[in-house]
Amino acid sequence: MKLEKAARQLEALGNPTRLAIYRGLIQVGREGSSVGEIRKKLEIPASTLSHHIAKLVQAGLISQQRDSRTLYCKADFLNMDALMTFLVENCCAEDSCINVSS
């Protein structure tokens, strides 16, 4: 993964509402959630939710799929895995890892 792509994805997740949307989609798994279900859980206006979902789609973190009149959002698990791998690759390559739990 390129640094620029990781930065865009992390920027998208840097907003509390978008992070809540993304975490919720991760929790429900591959089936995803309808936009209506997400809106109910977060209790935010539809226009606000639409803006945040668009940012996550642009960052490649989620995808959308229409089924009749219902729009579903799904986490892109491949991109999530790529971002997590990017963040931890070469961990402690230049120093020994510090155990923060002790």
trRosetta pair geometry for C-beta under 8 A, 3 or more apart (Angstrom, degrees):
i j d omega theta_ij theta_ji phi_ij phi_ji
1 5 5.5 -116 -174 76 92 123
1 6 5.5 97 134 -54 123 101
1 82 5.0 126 -61 162 127 105
1 83 6.8 142 -131 -88 175 46
1 85 7.4 130 1 79 122 97
1 86 4.3 -61 57 -75 130 133
2 5 4.8 90 63 7 86 102
2 6 7.1 -158 93 -4 45 88
3 6 5.8 -60 -150 40 32 111
3 7 6.2 34 153 -23 67 108
4 7 5.6 -54 -148 35 30 114
4 8 6.6 32 153 -20 64 102
5 8 5.7 -51 -151 33 33 111
5 9 6.5 29 153 -15 65 106
5 60 7.4 -14 -165 34 105 141
6 9 5.8 -57 -149 39 32 109
6 10 6.1 27 156 -15 67 109
6 83 6.0 143 -125 -130 82 80
6 86 5.0 -138 -94 125 135 154
6 87 7.5 163 -156 -62 130 75
7 10 5.8 -56 -142 41 29 108
7 11 6.1 35 155 -24 64 106
8 11 5.7 -54 -147 34 28 114
8 12 6.5 30 153 -20 62 104
8 58 7.9 -107 171 123 121 88
8 59 5.2 -175 137 -126 94 87
8 60 8.0 66 104 19 120 99
9 12 5.7 -52 -152 33 33 112
9 13 6.5 21 153 -9 65 108
9 59 4.7 131 -102 174 57 115
9 60 6.7 -59 -87 60 106 91
9 61 5.8 129 -141 -63 96 108
9 79 7.2 -168 -110 161 143 111
9 83 5.3 -114 112 -103 154 137
10 13 5.7 -60 -146 45 34 106
10 14 6.3 54 149 -45 64 100
10 83 7.6 163 -57 -160 80 124
11 14 5.3 -43 -152 10 33 124
11 59 7.5 -165 67 -103 84 132
12 15 7.3 -57 179 17 37 102
12 18 5.8 -127 164 156 70 152
12 55 5.0 170 -133 147 98 99
12 56 5.6 135 170 -95 131 53
12 58 7.4 178 -93 73 134 88
12 59 3.8 -85 -22 -38 156 159
12 61 6.1 -166 100 -2 144 138
13 18 6.1 -137 -115 112 33 110
13 19 5.2 78 -169 -90 73 85
13 22 6.1 -48 -112 24 94 162
13 59 7.9 -162 -29 130 77 166
13 61 7.2 145 -59 -96 98 164
14 18 7.7 21 53 63 40 125
14 19 7.6 88 -58 -50 3 112
15 18 4.2 69 70 16 104 109
15 19 6.5 -176 82 -13 49 86
15 52 6.9 -138 100 -127 140 105
15 55 7.6 44 24 97 141 158
16 19 5.7 -56 -142 38 29 112
16 20 6.3 31 157 -21 64 105
17 20 5.7 -54 -150 35 31 112
17 21 6.5 33 151 -19 64 103
17 42 6.8 81 -148 -166 88 141
17 44 6.7 55 -140 -63 128 165
17 48 7.4 -76 -177 153 164 108
17 52 5.2 -95 116 -108 114 155
18 21 5.5 -49 -148 34 36 113
18 22 6.2 33 155 -17 67 107
18 52 4.8 -156 -81 -165 81 104
18 55 6.0 -63 -105 85 140 125
18 56 5.7 173 -156 -61 105 105
19 22 5.7 -55 -145 40 31 110
19 23 6.1 30 157 -18 66 108
20 23 5.9 -53 -139 39 28 109
20 24 6.2 32 157 -21 62 108
20 42 6.0 120 119 -107 132 115
21 24 5.8 -61 -154 36 26 112
21 25 6.5 21 154 -15 64 107
21 38 6.0 41 -131 -163 90 128
21 42 7.0 -22 -75 -57 78 148
21 49 7.6 140 -93 -148 132 83
21 52 5.9 149 -13 131 152 123
21 53 6.7 -139 -177 -83 158 71
21 56 6.5 -123 100 -38 129 156
21 62 7.8 -67 134 -34 109 156
21 73 7.6 -29 176 120 108 157
22 25 5.8 -57 -149 37 31 108
22 26 6.4 34 152 -21 65 104
22 56 6.2 -173 -74 -126 100 136
22 61 6.0 -30 -117 148 122 134
22 62 6.9 -137 -108 -48 78 116
22 75 6.7 95 -158 -107 68 106
23 26 5.5 -51 -148 34 34 114
23 27 6.3 36 152 -23 65 106
24 27 5.6 -55 -150 33 31 114
24 28 6.6 21 157 -13 66 105
24 33 6.7 -35 136 6 107 152
24 38 6.5 135 102 -123 147 87
24 41 6.2 131 -131 108 151 157
24 42 7.8 -102 -29 -54 157 102
25 28 6.1 -55 -143 38 33 103
25 32 6.2 -2 -145 -131 96 67
25 33 6.2 -122 -101 15 73 105
25 38 7.8 -4 -62 -97 91 121
25 62 6.0 16 119 -109 174 122
25 73 5.9 -80 -102 119 133 101
25 74 6.5 150 -168 -154 118 25
25 75 4.1 148 126 -47 110 96
26 29 7.9 35 170 -70 32 33
26 75 5.1 78 -77 -67 59 167
26 80 7.1 130 -103 -122 112 162
28 31 6.1 -93 146 66 99 94
28 32 6.4 77 99 -148 125 10
28 33 5.3 109 31 -49 169 100
29 32 8.0 -95 89 -38 50 37
30 74 6.7 25 -166 -155 44 121
30 77 7.3 -45 -90 -20 84 134
31 74 7.5 -155 108 -108 20 105
32 65 7.5 127 50 33 164 108
32 72 4.7 96 107 168 132 105
32 73 5.4 -173 -168 89 116 41
32 74 3.4 -76 -75 -83 126 76
32 75 7.2 -179 -98 3 81 62
33 37 4.4 -118 -178 82 104 127
33 38 5.2 122 110 -53 127 88
33 72 6.8 167 89 -150 22 77
33 73 6.0 -17 64 57 72 87
34 37 4.6 99 56 2 80 100
34 38 7.2 -147 94 -3 44 84
34 70 5.1 -54 -126 -174 124 110
34 71 6.6 106 -155 73 73 49
34 72 5.4 -55 -93 -95 55 67
34 73 7.7 110 -146 12 13 77
35 38 5.7 -54 -150 37 35 112
35 39 6.2 38 151 -22 67 107
35 46 7.7 66 148 -140 116 89
35 49 6.6 129 -170 131 95 132
35 50 7.8 33 -158 -83 136 72
35 53 7.0 -33 -117 -65 105 163
35 70 7.8 -176 24 -170 86 67
35 71 4.8 17 -11 80 121 102
35 72 7.6 -133 -24 -94 70 21
35 73 6.4 93 -75 -19 70 108
36 39 5.6 -53 -146 35 31 113
36 40 6.5 32 155 -20 64 104
36 70 7.3 -71 8 -137 117 93
37 40 5.8 -53 -150 34 31 112
37 41 6.5 30 154 -18 64 106
38 41 5.9 -57 -151 36 31 110
38 42 6.2 5 161 2 67 114
38 49 6.4 138 109 -157 110 133
38 53 7.8 102 101 -77 160 119
38 73 6.5 10 -37 35 147 132
39 42 6.3 -70 -141 50 25 95
39 43 7.6 90 164 -81 56 17
39 44 6.4 -112 -143 60 69 69
39 45 8.0 -37 -149 151 112 11
39 46 6.0 -6 -116 -92 147 67
39 49 5.1 -75 -92 -46 90 165
40 43 7.1 16 -173 -69 28 59
42 49 7.0 140 69 -96 137 110
44 48 4.8 -98 160 85 113 128
44 49 5.4 139 91 -57 110 91
45 48 4.6 90 64 7 87 105
45 49 6.9 -157 94 -6 44 87
46 49 5.6 -57 -147 38 32 112
46 50 6.2 38 154 -25 66 105
47 50 5.6 -49 -147 32 31 116
47 51 6.7 36 153 -21 62 102
48 51 5.8 -53 -156 31 33 113
48 52 6.6 24 152 -12 65 108
49 52 5.9 -61 -150 41 33 107
49 53 6.1 33 155 -20 69 108
50 53 5.8 -54 -143 37 28 111
50 54 6.4 34 156 -24 62 105
51 54 5.9 -56 -154 31 27 113
51 55 6.9 27 151 -18 62 103
52 55 5.8 -50 -154 31 36 112
52 56 6.7 31 151 -14 65 105
53 56 5.7 -58 -152 39 36 110
53 57 6.2 36 151 -20 69 105
53 62 7.1 -78 -156 80 75 140
53 64 7.3 69 165 -71 121 124
53 73 6.1 -109 -140 -96 119 143
54 57 5.6 -53 -146 37 32 112
54 58 6.2 34 155 -20 66 106
55 58 5.7 -54 -146 37 30 112
55 59 6.4 24 155 -15 63 109
56 59 5.8 -57 -146 40 31 109
56 61 4.7 -81 -168 67 83 111
56 62 4.5 27 134 20 116 112
56 73 7.9 51 92 -162 135 130
57 60 7.7 43 176 -70 32 24
57 61 7.7 -94 -73 51 21 69
57 62 5.8 -62 -79 77 61 83
57 63 6.9 94 -125 -111 87 33
57 64 6.2 -26 -99 -14 131 106
60 76 6.2 -75 161 58 66 159
60 79 4.9 -173 134 -124 99 158
61 75 7.0 -40 159 -145 74 70
61 76 5.9 -166 -178 36 23 104
61 79 5.9 -137 -105 105 43 133
61 80 6.9 78 -146 -71 79 81
61 83 8.0 2 -103 -23 94 150
62 73 5.2 12 169 -175 134 99
62 74 6.3 156 -160 79 82 38
62 75 5.6 -53 -103 -104 82 39
62 76 5.9 -161 -99 -11 21 87
63 73 7.4 159 81 -153 38 55
63 74 5.3 -19 60 62 85 93
63 76 5.7 93 -21 -67 96 100
64 71 5.8 -5 -170 -177 113 100
64 72 6.7 153 -156 81 59 48
64 73 5.5 -29 -98 -97 76 65
64 74 7.6 166 -90 18 27 76
65 71 7.6 154 79 -158 34 56
65 72 5.0 -21 64 63 85 101
65 74 6.8 16 5 -2 111 117
66 70 7.2 151 -156 83 58 44
66 71 5.4 -29 -100 -102 74 68
66 72 7.5 174 -90 18 22 76
67 70 5.2 -19 67 67 86 96
67 72 6.3 31 2 -12 108 117
75 80 6.2 16 166 -38 111 137
76 79 4.2 33 110 23 116 113
76 80 6.5 158 92 -19 62 85
77 80 5.2 -50 -142 37 38 117
77 81 6.2 41 157 -20 68 102
78 81 5.8 -52 -149 36 29 110
78 82 6.4 30 151 -19 63 106
79 82 5.4 -51 -144 36 35 114
79 83 6.3 37 155 -20 66 103
80 83 5.9 -55 -150 35 30 109
80 84 6.4 25 154 -15 65 107
81 84 5.8 -56 -145 39 31 108
81 85 6.1 33 155 -20 66 108
82 85 5.7 -54 -146 37 29 113
82 86 6.3 35 153 -23 63 105
83 86 5.6 -52 -149 33 31 114
83 87 6.5 31 153 -21 64 105
84 87 5.7 -53 -150 33 33 113
84 88 6.6 3 161 3 66 110
85 88 6.5 -75 -146 49 27 90
85 89 5.9 42 159 -47 69 102
86 89 6.0 -40 -137 8 25 114
88 91 4.9 -20 -171 -48 70 123
90 93 4.1 -35 -172 -26 83 137
91 97 6.7 25 147 -85 101 117
92 95 5.7 -95 -153 79 71 61
92 96 5.9 22 -171 -160 123 19
92 97 4.0 -72 -74 -58 150 80
99 102 5.0 36 115 9 114 110
